[in-house]
Amino acid sequence: MNIIKLIKKESLSIIILVLFLISFLYSPFVQAVELDLTTAQNAVGKRFASKFCEAKEEGFSSESSSEFALNNTYLKFVAFPEDKDFVEDLWEFTVEKIRKDCGNYMTNDEENSLRDFFKEEGEIASNRDLYLPN
């Protein structure tokens, strides 16, 4: 009988230890994902919006402005996590910045085209290993 209590006590201790380790490791992972989004917003979103608006103010079309922004940002070089929410959150941040800085230069149709362009580039960035040679 004492052996059964001892085994149950050891099992309980092991379960508690495993749960503690999982909670300990889970927290940095969540923080890392949040940090990556913030970094992407600063490094990619702000710069993409800035370069897009710069081109639109010069009179370029949305398509040309998108290409100009792509060629002058890190978007074509970064690798994003394979997480659709990540790209969606980055898009929302970027389009809000564009609306604020140069929304008067962009129609709804142009915004939809830009969204498709950005999503496509985000998909490439999320699967960078498929597009780059080894």
DSSP file with accessible surface (Angstrom, degrees, kcal/mol):
  #  RESIDUE AA STRUCTURE BP1 BP2  ACC     N-H-->O    O-->H-N    N-H-->O    O-->H-N    TCO  KAPPA ALPHA  PHI   PSI    X-CA   Y-CA   Z-CA
    1    1 A M     >        0   0  165      0, 0.0     4,-1.8     0, 0.0     5,-0.1   0.000 360.0 360.0 360.0 -41.9    0.0    0.0    0.0
    2    2 A N  H  >  +     0   0  132      1,-0.2     4,-2.2     2,-0.2     5,-0.1   0.830 360.0  56.6 -65.9 -33.2    2.8    2.4    0.8
    3    3 A I  H  > S+     0   0  120      2,-0.2     4,-2.7     1,-0.2    -1,-0.2   0.912 105.4  50.8 -65.2 -40.6    4.5    1.6   -2.5
    4    4 A I  H  > S+     0   0   92      2,-0.2     4,-2.6     1,-0.2     5,-0.2   0.933 110.9  48.5 -64.1 -42.3    1.3    2.6   -4.4
    5    5 A K  H  X S+     0   0  131     -4,-1.8     4,-2.4     1,-0.2    -1,-0.2   0.912 111.7  50.0 -63.6 -40.5    1.2    5.9   -2.5
    6    6 A L  H  X S+     0   0   95     -4,-2.2     4,-2.6     2,-0.2    -2,-0.2   0.922 111.2  48.2 -64.9 -43.3    4.9    6.5   -3.2
    7    7 A I  H  X S+     0   0   93     -4,-2.7     4,-2.7     2,-0.2     5,-0.2   0.927 112.7  48.5 -63.5 -43.2    4.4    5.8   -7.0
    8    8 A K  H  X S+     0   0  144     -4,-2.6     4,-2.5     1,-0.2    -2,-0.2   0.908 111.6  50.1 -63.4 -40.0    1.4    8.1   -7.1
    9    9 A K  H  X S+     0   0  147     -4,-2.4     4,-2.2    -5,-0.2    -2,-0.2   0.917 112.2  46.7 -66.2 -42.7    3.3   10.8   -5.3
   10   10 A E  H  X S+     0   0  110     -4,-2.6     4,-2.4     2,-0.2    -2,-0.2   0.910 112.3  50.7 -65.2 -41.6    6.3   10.4   -7.8
   11   11 A S  H  X S+     0   0   57     -4,-2.7     4,-2.5     1,-0.2    -2,-0.2   0.918 110.2  49.6 -61.8 -42.3    3.9   10.5  -10.8
   12   12 A L  H  X S+     0   0  103     -4,-2.5     4,-2.5     1,-0.2    -1,-0.2   0.915 110.3  50.8 -63.5 -41.5    2.3   13.6   -9.5
   13   13 A S  H  X S+     0   0   70     -4,-2.2     4,-2.4     2,-0.2    -2,-0.2   0.908 110.8  48.8 -62.5 -41.9    5.7   15.2   -9.0
   14   14 A I  H  X S+     0   0  103     -4,-2.4     4,-2.7     2,-0.2    -2,-0.2   0.923 110.9  49.9 -65.8 -42.7    6.7   14.3  -12.5
   15   15 A I  H  X S+     0   0   96     -4,-2.5     4,-2.6     2,-0.2     5,-0.2   0.930 111.7  48.3 -62.1 -43.9    3.4   15.7  -14.0
   16   16 A I  H  X S+     0   0  101     -4,-2.5     4,-2.4     1,-0.2    -1,-0.2   0.921 111.6  50.3 -63.2 -42.1    3.9   19.0  -12.1
   17   17 A L  H  X S+     0   0  102     -4,-2.4     4,-2.4     2,-0.2    -2,-0.2   0.928 111.0  48.5 -62.6 -44.3    7.5   19.2  -13.3
   18   18 A V  H  X S+     0   0   72     -4,-2.7     4,-2.5     2,-0.2    -2,-0.2   0.930 111.8  49.2 -62.8 -44.7    6.5   18.6  -16.9
   19   19 A L  H  X S+     0   0  106     -4,-2.6     4,-2.5     1,-0.2     5,-0.2   0.906 110.1  51.9 -62.3 -39.4    3.7   21.2  -16.7
   20   20 A F  H  X S+     0   0  125     -4,-2.4     4,-2.4    -5,-0.2    -2,-0.2   0.934 110.5  48.0 -62.2 -45.1    6.1   23.7  -15.1
   21   21 A L  H  X S+     0   0   83     -4,-2.4     4,-2.4     2,-0.2     5,-0.2   0.906 110.8  50.9 -63.4 -41.6    8.6   23.2  -18.0
   22   22 A I  H  X S+     0   0  100     -4,-2.5     4,-2.2     1,-0.2    -1,-0.2   0.942 112.5  45.6 -62.3 -46.1    5.9   23.6  -20.6
   23   23 A S  H  X S+     0   0   69     -4,-2.5     4,-1.3     1,-0.2    -1,-0.2   0.880 112.5  52.5 -66.4 -34.1    4.7   26.9  -19.1
   24   24 A F  H  < S+     0   0  128     -4,-2.4    -1,-0.2    -5,-0.2    -2,-0.2   0.914 115.3  39.7 -66.9 -41.9    8.3   28.1  -18.7
   25   25 A L  H  X S+     0   0  113     -4,-2.4     4,-1.1    -5,-0.2    -2,-0.2   0.788 109.0  61.4 -79.0 -28.2    9.1   27.4  -22.4
   26   26 A Y  H  X S+     0   0  149     -4,-2.2     4,-2.0    -5,-0.2     5,-0.2   0.904  95.5  60.5 -68.2 -40.1    5.7   28.6  -23.8
   27   27 A S  H  X S+     0   0   56     -4,-1.3     4,-2.3     1,-0.2     5,-0.2   0.924 103.8  46.8 -59.1 -50.3    6.1   32.2  -22.5
   28   28 A P  H  > S+     0   0   67      0, 0.0     4,-2.5     0, 0.0    -1,-0.2   0.881 109.6  56.4 -62.0 -32.9    9.3   33.0  -24.5
   29   29 A F  H  X S+     0   0  134     -4,-1.1     4,-2.0     2,-0.2    -2,-0.2   0.944 108.5  45.9 -62.6 -46.0    7.8   31.5  -27.6
   30   30 A V  H  X S+     0   0   66     -4,-2.0     4,-2.0     1,-0.2    -1,-0.2   0.923 113.9  49.2 -62.8 -42.7    4.7   33.8  -27.4
   31   31 A Q  H  X S+     0   0  124     -4,-2.3     4,-2.7    -5,-0.2    -1,-0.2   0.885 108.5  54.0 -64.7 -37.6    7.0   36.8  -26.7
   32   32 A A  H  X S+     0   0   43     -4,-2.5     4,-2.6     2,-0.2    -1,-0.2   0.909 107.6  49.3 -65.0 -40.7    9.2   35.9  -29.7
   33   33 A V  H  X S+     0   0   54     -4,-2.0     4,-1.9     2,-0.2    -1,-0.2   0.936 113.3  47.2 -63.5 -43.4    6.3   35.8  -32.1
   34   34 A E  H  X S+     0   0  116     -4,-2.0     4,-2.2     1,-0.2    -2,-0.2   0.921 112.2  49.9 -64.0 -42.3    5.1   39.2  -30.8
   35   35 A L  H  X S+     0   0  107     -4,-2.7     4,-2.8     1,-0.2     5,-0.2   0.915 108.2  53.4 -63.5 -41.4    8.6   40.6  -31.1
   36   36 A D  H  X S+     0   0   79     -4,-2.6     4,-2.5     2,-0.2    -1,-0.2   0.893 109.0  49.0 -61.4 -40.0    8.9   39.4  -34.7
   37   37 A L  H  X S+     0   0   17     -4,-1.9     4,-2.7     2,-0.2    -1,-0.2   0.939 112.1  48.0 -66.2 -44.2    5.7   41.1  -35.6
   38   38 A T  H  X S+     0   0   53     -4,-2.2     4,-2.2     2,-0.2    -2,-0.2   0.925 113.0  48.6 -61.7 -43.4    6.8   44.4  -34.1
   39   39 A T  H  X S+     0   0   75     -4,-2.8     4,-3.2     1,-0.2     5,-0.3   0.920 111.9  49.0 -62.2 -44.1   10.2   44.1  -35.8
   40   40 A A  H  X>S+     0   0    8     -4,-2.5     4,-2.8    -5,-0.2     5,-2.0   0.890 109.1  53.1 -64.1 -38.9    8.5   43.4  -39.1
   41   41 A Q  I  <>S+     0   0   39     -4,-2.7     5,-2.5     3,-0.2     6,-0.2   0.928 116.3  39.1 -62.0 -43.0    6.2   46.3  -38.7
   42   42 A N  I  <5S+     0   0   82     -4,-2.2     5,-0.4     3,-0.2    -2,-0.2   0.915 124.9  36.2 -73.3 -43.4    9.2   48.6  -38.1
   43   43 A A  I  <5S+     0   0   37     -4,-3.2    31,-0.5    -5,-0.2    -3,-0.2   0.847 136.7  12.9 -81.5 -34.7   11.5   47.1  -40.6
   44   44 A V  I  X5S+     0   0    2     -4,-2.8     4,-3.1    -5,-0.3     5,-0.3   0.839 123.6  49.3-109.1 -54.3    9.1   46.3  -43.4
   45   45 A G  I  ><S+     0   0    0     -5,-2.0     4,-2.5     1,-0.2     5,-0.2   0.930 114.8  41.9 -59.5 -50.7    5.7   47.9  -42.9
   46   46 A K  H  ><S+     0   0   94     -5,-2.5     4,-2.5     1,-0.2    -1,-0.2   0.924 118.7  45.6 -64.7 -43.6    6.8   51.4  -42.2
   47   47 A R  H  > S+     0   0   99     -5,-0.4     4,-2.7    -6,-0.2     5,-0.3   0.916 112.4  50.3 -68.8 -41.7    9.4   51.4  -44.9
   48   48 A F  H  X S+     0   0    0     -4,-3.1     4,-2.8     2,-0.2     5,-0.2   0.948 113.3  46.7 -59.5 -47.5    7.1   49.8  -47.5
   49   49 A A  H  X S+     0   0    0     -4,-2.5     4,-2.7    -5,-0.3     5,-0.2   0.918 112.9  49.9 -60.7 -44.2    4.4   52.4  -46.7
   50   50 A S  H  X S+     0   0   58     -4,-2.5     4,-2.3    -5,-0.2    -2,-0.2   0.936 114.7  42.3 -61.3 -47.5    6.9   55.3  -46.9
   51   51 A K  H  X S+     0   0   32     -4,-2.7     4,-2.1     2,-0.2    -1,-0.2   0.872 113.7  52.6 -70.8 -35.9    8.3   54.2  -50.2
   52   52 A F  H  X S+     0   0    0     -4,-2.8     4,-2.5    -5,-0.3    -2,-0.2   0.955 112.5  44.8 -62.2 -47.8    4.9   53.4  -51.6
   53   53 A a  H  X S+     0   0    6     -4,-2.7     4,-2.7     1,-0.2    -2,-0.2   0.887 109.5  56.4 -64.6 -38.3    3.6   56.9  -50.6
   54   54 A E  H  X S+     0   0   77     -4,-2.3     4,-1.2    -5,-0.2    -1,-0.2   0.935 111.1  43.4 -58.5 -45.6    6.8   58.5  -52.0
   55   55 A A  H  <>S+     0   0    1     -4,-2.1     5,-2.2     2,-0.2     4,-0.3   0.903 113.0  51.4 -68.1 -41.5    6.2   56.9  -55.4
   56   56 A K  H ><5S+     0   0   18     -4,-2.5     3,-1.6     1,-0.2    -2,-0.2   0.912 107.8  52.8 -62.6 -40.7    2.4   57.8  -55.4
   57   57 A E  H 3<5S+     0   0  100     -4,-2.7    -1,-0.2     1,-0.3    -2,-0.2   0.799 104.5  56.5 -65.8 -27.1    3.2   61.4  -54.5
   58   58 A E  T 3<5S-     0   0  144     -4,-1.2    -1,-0.3    -5,-0.2    -2,-0.2   0.510 126.0-103.9 -79.5  -7.3    5.6   61.5  -57.5
   59   59 A G  T < 5 +     0   0   66     -3,-1.6    -3,-0.2    -4,-0.3    -2,-0.1   0.554  69.1 148.8  99.2   8.3    2.6   60.4  -59.7
   60   60 A F      < -     0   0  108     -5,-2.2    -1,-0.3     1,-0.1    -2,-0.0  -0.383  51.0-105.1 -71.7 155.2    3.4   56.8  -60.3
   61   61 A S     >  -     0   0   61      1,-0.1     4,-2.8    -2,-0.1     5,-0.2  -0.262  33.2-105.3 -69.6 167.1    0.6   54.2  -60.7
   62   62 A S  H  > S+     0   0   10      2,-0.2     4,-2.7     1,-0.2     5,-0.2   0.896 121.9  52.2 -61.7 -39.8   -0.2   51.9  -57.8
   63   63 A E  H  > S+     0   0  152      2,-0.2     4,-2.2     1,-0.2    -1,-0.2   0.948 113.2  42.9 -63.4 -46.2    1.5   49.0  -59.6
   64   64 A S  H  > S+     0   0   56      1,-0.2     4,-2.7     2,-0.2    -2,-0.2   0.899 113.9  52.1 -66.1 -38.1    4.7   51.0  -60.2
   65   65 A S  H  X S+     0   0    0     -4,-2.8     4,-2.8     2,-0.2    -2,-0.2   0.894 108.5  51.2 -65.1 -38.4    4.5   52.3  -56.6
   66   66 A S  H  X S+     0   0    6     -4,-2.7     4,-2.7     2,-0.2    -2,-0.2   0.928 112.2  45.6 -63.3 -46.3    4.2   48.8  -55.3
   67   67 A E  H  X S+     0   0   83     -4,-2.2     4,-2.6     2,-0.2    -2,-0.2   0.903 112.9  50.9 -64.2 -41.0    7.2   47.6  -57.3
   68   68 A F  H  X S+     0   0   65     -4,-2.7     4,-0.9     2,-0.2    -2,-0.2   0.933 112.3  46.7 -61.4 -46.0    9.2   50.7  -56.2
   69   69 A A  H >< S+     0   0    0     -4,-2.8     3,-0.6     1,-0.2     6,-0.2   0.918 112.3  50.5 -63.2 -42.3    8.3   50.0  -52.5
   70   70 A L  H >< S+     0   0   11     -4,-2.7     3,-1.2     1,-0.2     6,-0.6   0.928 110.8  48.6 -61.4 -44.3    9.2   46.3  -52.9
   71   71 A N  H 3< S+     0   0   85     -4,-2.6    -1,-0.2     1,-0.3    -2,-0.2   0.641 114.1  47.2 -73.1 -13.5   12.5   47.1  -54.4
   72   72 A N  T << S+     0   0   56     -4,-0.9     2,-0.3    -3,-0.6    -1,-0.3   0.083 107.4  61.2-115.6  20.8   13.3   49.7  -51.7
   73   73 A T  S <  S-     0   0    6     -3,-1.2     3,-0.5    -5,-0.1   -29,-0.1  -0.828  87.0-108.9-133.2 178.7   12.4   47.6  -48.6
   74   74 A Y  S >> S+     0   0  133    -31,-0.5     3,-2.2    -2,-0.3     4,-1.8   0.452  89.8 100.9 -86.4  -1.7   13.4   44.4  -47.0
   75   75 A L  T 34 S+     0   0    0      1,-0.3    -1,-0.2    -6,-0.2     3,-0.1   0.861  80.1  50.9 -57.1 -36.7   10.2   42.7  -48.0
   76   76 A K  T 34 S+     0   0   77     -6,-0.6    -1,-0.3    -3,-0.5    -2,-0.1   0.568 118.0  39.2 -80.6  -2.4   11.8   40.8  -50.9
   77   77 A F  T <4 S+     0   0  149     -3,-2.2    -2,-0.2    -4,-0.0    -1,-0.2   0.600  94.8  92.6-117.3 -17.4   14.6   39.6  -48.6
   78   78 A V     <  -     0   0   37     -4,-1.8     2,-0.5    -3,-0.1    50,-0.0  -0.363  61.5-140.6 -81.4 160.8   12.9   38.7  -45.3
   79   79 A A        -     0   0   73     -2,-0.1    47,-0.2    47,-0.1    46,-0.1  -0.990  19.5-160.0-118.9 121.0   11.6   35.3  -44.3
   80   80 A F        -     0   0   16     45,-2.3    48,-0.2    -2,-0.5     7,-0.0  -0.664  28.5 -95.2 -95.0 158.0    8.3   35.4  -42.3
   81   81 A P        -     0   0   51      0, 0.0     2,-2.4     0, 0.0     6,-0.2  -0.337  43.5-103.6 -64.4 153.8    6.9   32.7  -40.1
   82   82 A E  S    S+     0   0  150      4,-0.1     2,-0.4    43,-0.0    41,-0.0  -0.502  82.9 121.5 -79.2  73.5    4.5   30.4  -41.8
   83   83 A D    >>  -     0   0   62     -2,-2.4     4,-1.4     1,-0.1     3,-0.6  -0.941  53.5-157.2-143.3 111.4    1.5   32.0  -40.1
   84   84 A K  H 3> S+     0   0  159     -2,-0.4     4,-2.3     1,-0.2     5,-0.2   0.849  96.8  57.8 -60.4 -34.0   -1.3   33.7  -42.1
   85   85 A D  H 3> S+     0   0  108      2,-0.2     4,-3.0     1,-0.2    -1,-0.2   0.856 100.8  57.8 -64.6 -33.9   -2.2   35.9  -39.2
   86   86 A F  H <> S+     0   0    8     -3,-0.6     4,-2.3     2,-0.2    -1,-0.2   0.957 110.4  41.0 -60.1 -51.4    1.4   37.3  -39.2
   87   87 A V  H  X S+     0   0   11     -4,-1.4     4,-2.7     2,-0.2    -2,-0.2   0.909 115.6  51.8 -65.5 -39.7    1.1   38.5  -42.8
   88   88 A E  H  X S+     0   0   50     -4,-2.3     4,-2.6     2,-0.2    -2,-0.2   0.927 111.2  46.9 -62.9 -44.9   -2.4   39.7  -42.2
   89   89 A D  H  X S+     0   0   77     -4,-3.0     4,-2.2     2,-0.2    -1,-0.2   0.895 112.9  49.4 -64.6 -40.1   -1.4   41.7  -39.1
   90   90 A L  H  X S+     0   0    0     -4,-2.3     4,-2.6    -5,-0.2    -2,-0.2   0.908 111.1  50.4 -65.6 -39.4    1.6   43.2  -41.0
   91   91 A W  H  X S+     0   0    2     -4,-2.7     4,-3.2     2,-0.2     5,-0.3   0.939 109.4  50.5 -62.3 -47.2   -0.7   44.1  -43.9
   92   92 A E  H  X S+     0   0   72     -4,-2.6     4,-1.9     1,-0.2    -1,-0.2   0.914 112.3  47.2 -58.9 -43.2   -3.2   45.8  -41.6
   93   93 A F  H  X S+     0   0   53     -4,-2.2     4,-1.9     2,-0.2    -1,-0.2   0.942 115.2  46.2 -61.0 -47.3   -0.3   47.8  -40.0
   94   94 A T  H  X S+     0   0    0     -4,-2.6     4,-2.4     1,-0.2    -2,-0.2   0.922 112.1  48.2 -65.9 -44.9    1.1   48.8  -43.4
   95   95 A V  H  X S+     0   0    0     -4,-3.2     4,-3.0     1,-0.2    -1,-0.2   0.881 109.6  53.5 -68.3 -34.0   -2.2   49.8  -45.0
   96   96 A E  H  X S+     0   0   99     -4,-1.9     4,-2.2    -5,-0.3    -1,-0.2   0.919 109.8  48.7 -63.8 -40.3   -3.1   51.9  -42.0
   97   97 A K  H  X S+     0   0   55     -4,-1.9     4,-2.6     2,-0.2     5,-0.2   0.914 112.6  48.0 -64.6 -41.2    0.2   53.7  -42.3
   98   98 A I  H  X S+     0   0    0     -4,-2.4     4,-3.3     2,-0.2     5,-0.3   0.931 111.0  50.4 -65.3 -45.6   -0.4   54.2  -46.1
   99   99 A R  H  X S+     0   0   95     -4,-3.0     4,-1.4     1,-0.2     5,-0.2   0.908 114.5  45.2 -58.5 -40.9   -4.0   55.5  -45.5
  100  100 A K  H  < S+     0   0  165     -4,-2.2    -2,-0.2    -5,-0.2    -1,-0.2   0.918 121.6  36.0 -69.8 -42.7   -2.6   57.9  -42.9
  101  101 A D  H  < S-     0   0   63     -4,-2.6    -2,-0.2    -5,-0.2    -3,-0.2   0.822 142.5  -4.1 -85.1 -33.6    0.4   59.1  -44.9
  102  102 A a  H >< S+     0   0    0     -4,-3.3     3,-2.0    -5,-0.2    -3,-0.2   0.081  78.5 132.9-152.3  32.8   -1.0   59.1  -48.5
  103  103 A G  G >< S+     0   0   26     -4,-1.4     3,-1.6     1,-0.3    -4,-0.1   0.777  70.4  67.0 -59.8 -26.8   -4.5   57.8  -48.5
  104  104 A N  G 3  S+     0   0  136      1,-0.3    -1,-0.3    -5,-0.2    -5,-0.1   0.645  97.0  55.7 -72.2 -10.3   -5.7   60.6  -50.7
  105  105 A Y  G <  S+     0   0  104     -3,-2.0     2,-0.4    -6,-0.1    -1,-0.3   0.388 100.4  71.9 -96.6   2.4   -3.6   59.3  -53.5
  106  106 A M    <   -     0   0   22     -3,-1.6     2,-0.1    -4,-0.1    -1,-0.0  -0.971  63.9-152.1-130.3 131.5   -5.2   55.8  -53.5
  107  107 A T     >  -     0   0   78     -2,-0.4     4,-2.3     1,-0.1     5,-0.2  -0.431  36.3-105.0 -87.7 170.3   -8.6   54.6  -54.6
  108  108 A N  H  > S+     0   0  126      1,-0.2     4,-2.4     2,-0.2     5,-0.2   0.885 122.6  52.2 -62.9 -39.6  -10.3   51.5  -53.1
  109  109 A D  H  > S+     0   0  123      2,-0.2     4,-2.3     1,-0.2    -1,-0.2   0.909 109.7  48.9 -63.0 -41.7   -9.5   49.5  -56.3
  110  110 A E  H  > S+     0   0   49      2,-0.2     4,-2.7     1,-0.2    -2,-0.2   0.894 109.7  52.2 -64.8 -38.0   -5.8   50.4  -55.9
  111  111 A E  H  X S+     0   0   29     -4,-2.3     4,-2.6     2,-0.2    -2,-0.2   0.915 109.3  49.6 -64.3 -40.4   -5.9   49.5  -52.3
  112  112 A N  H  X S+     0   0   88     -4,-2.4     4,-2.2     2,-0.2    -2,-0.2   0.908 112.0  47.9 -64.6 -40.7   -7.4   46.1  -53.2
  113  113 A S  H  X S+     0   0   74     -4,-2.3     4,-2.5     2,-0.2    -2,-0.2   0.911 112.1  49.7 -65.2 -41.4   -4.7   45.6  -55.8
  114  114 A L  H  X S+     0   0    1     -4,-2.7     4,-3.2     2,-0.2     5,-0.2   0.902 108.3  53.8 -63.9 -39.1   -2.0   46.6  -53.3
  115  115 A R  H  X S+     0   0   77     -4,-2.6     4,-2.9     2,-0.2     5,-0.2   0.937 109.8  47.2 -60.7 -45.7   -3.4   44.2  -50.8
  116  116 A D  H  X S+     0   0  106     -4,-2.2     4,-2.4     2,-0.2    -2,-0.2   0.917 113.6  48.5 -61.5 -43.9   -3.2   41.3  -53.3
  117  117 A F  H  X S+     0   0   30     -4,-2.5     4,-2.4     2,-0.2    -2,-0.2   0.942 113.5  46.2 -60.3 -48.3    0.4   42.3  -54.2
  118  118 A F  H  X S+     0   0    0     -4,-3.2     4,-2.6     1,-0.2    -2,-0.2   0.909 112.2  50.8 -63.8 -42.6    1.4   42.5  -50.5
  119  119 A K  H  X S+     0   0   51     -4,-2.9     4,-2.4    -5,-0.2    -1,-0.2   0.901 110.2  50.3 -61.7 -42.5   -0.3   39.2  -49.7
  120  120 A E  H  X S+     0   0  123     -4,-2.4     4,-2.1     2,-0.2    -2,-0.2   0.934 113.1  45.0 -62.6 -45.1    1.6   37.5  -52.6
  121  121 A E  H  X S+     0   0   22     -4,-2.4     4,-2.5     1,-0.2    -2,-0.2   0.866 112.2  53.0 -66.8 -35.6    4.9   38.9  -51.5
  122  122 A G  H  X S+     0   0    0     -4,-2.6     4,-1.9     2,-0.2   -42,-0.2   0.888 107.3  51.9 -64.5 -37.9    4.0   37.9  -47.9
  123  123 A E  H  X S+     0   0   84     -4,-2.4     4,-0.9     2,-0.2    -2,-0.2   0.914 110.1  48.5 -64.5 -40.9    3.3   34.4  -49.1
  124  124 A I  H >< S+     0   0   30     -4,-2.1     3,-0.8     1,-0.2     7,-0.2   0.933 111.2  50.1 -63.6 -43.8    6.7   34.3  -50.8
  125  125 A A  H >< S+     0   0    0     -4,-2.5   -45,-2.3     1,-0.3     3,-0.8   0.812 108.8  52.6 -65.9 -28.7    8.4   35.6  -47.6
  126  126 A S  H 3< S+     0   0   11     -4,-1.9    -1,-0.3     1,-0.2    -2,-0.2   0.672 119.3  35.0 -79.1 -17.0    6.6   32.9  -45.6
  127  127 A N  T XX S+     0   0   24     -4,-0.9     3,-1.9    -3,-0.8     4,-0.8  -0.214  74.1 142.5-126.2  38.9    7.9   30.2  -47.9
  128  128 A R  H X>  +     0   0   31     -3,-0.8     4,-1.4     1,-0.3     3,-1.1   0.850  66.8  62.2 -53.6 -36.6   11.3   31.7  -48.7
  129  129 A D  H 34 S+     0   0  106      1,-0.3    -1,-0.3     2,-0.2    -2,-0.1   0.780 100.0  55.1 -64.8 -23.1   13.0   28.3  -48.7
  130  130 A L  H <4 S+     0   0  129     -3,-1.9    -1,-0.3    -6,-0.2    -2,-0.2   0.741 112.6  42.2 -78.5 -22.0   10.8   27.3  -51.7
  131  131 A Y  H << S+     0   0  132     -3,-1.1    -2,-0.2    -4,-0.8    -1,-0.2   0.585 104.2  70.7-101.3 -14.5   11.9   30.2  -53.8
  132  132 A L  S  < S-     0   0   96     -4,-1.4     2,-0.1     1,-0.0     0, 0.0  -0.861  83.0-116.3-106.8 141.7   15.6   30.3  -53.0
  133  133 A P              0   0  123      0, 0.0    -2,-0.1     0, 0.0    -3,-0.0  -0.395 360.0 360.0 -69.4 152.5   18.1   27.8  -54.3
  134  134 A N              0   0  203     -2,-0.1    -5,-0.0    -5,-0.0     0, 0.0  -0.280 360.0 360.0 -77.7 360.0   19.9   25.7  -51.6
